[in-house]
Every structure is written in C-alpha cells, then in structure tokens.
Amino acid sequence: MKKIVVRDKILERGQANSSYIYLCNDTDYSSLEYFLRDYNYKLALEKIFGEEINSELLEDSSLYELYKLALESQQDNDYFKILYKISDEFAVHLTENIYLYHLIPKKGEIYSSITPWFYADSKKYFGDTWWENDSVIINDLINHSVVEFLEKYKGY
C-alpha cells in the first residue's frame, strides 16, 4: 500500500477549490506554470490553503523542509503525517489509533498540484490499532463493512 504525506491541517470542505476560483478572478490557467507566473507560492498557499510560508519559493520555505523531513524519514512530525493511501479520496493514519482522512484529490485541478503533499478536508476516528499490524488493519478496512470494522477496532 502506497504511503503519502498529508499536511496535518484539516481544511473546510470546498475551501481550496473556492479560494482558488476567487483568487483567479475568472482567469482560466492551463497549467501550474502559467498560474505561478501571476502568483508566487507564498501568496498561493496563503490564499488557497491558509498557510503562511517564509519564502516566495516553496522549496526555500521552512514548511517544505518539514515536508521533506517527513517524506525522507517516513515519520510524522507536528506539520505532516504519513498515511496509507486507500483510494483517490481516502487515506488512513495508523498509530495507536486509526484515523480515516478524506483527501482533497490531486486530479487535474491547478490548486491540487501547488504542493507535493496532500491536504484533507476531514479526519474521523475509526478505532484503536491494538495488537494488529498495519497490513491487517488496511485489509480489514478495505474488506469489512463499516460496522464490522468499528466492532473489531472499538471505533465507537
């Protein structure tokens, strides 16, 4: 199962899309390159995702350094979590607890390609990992009904 890096900041549903439309003011950008000719990363992240970064270039920001740290170490930090991607829309975070995240999909929208990490618009507690390993939990999440999963992992 593929692991992804997700920003530990839950956005409101539709926030990124609505903010992008408002920022662009009816301009239809065909690529991220064209979008970034009018807006730098600092402004884009602030207006679309509510982020404050300390550089106009994403790669020079401290937030990007924290992303790289999580990506390279495959360890959570205060800003980013390592999740298993279950589908285009869902990922699961496994520690002592199980959290199901609804991802903002990275499908063709310019705003979804601004950052190399994912954002989520919901996070739900689904239970405790107990003694099970990650692969068993993921298999159960995919193959059990919601009720069966919640019963097994005490997600109530």
Buried (B, 14 or more C-beta within 10 A) or exposed (E): EEEBBBBBEBBEEEBBBEBBEEBBEEEEBEEBEEBBEEBBBBBBBBBBBEBEBEBEEBEEBEBBEBBBBBBEEEEBBEBBBBBBBBEEBBBBBBEEEBBBBBBBEBEEEBBBEBBBBBBBBBBEEBBBBEEBEEEEBBEBBEEBEEEEBBEBBEBE
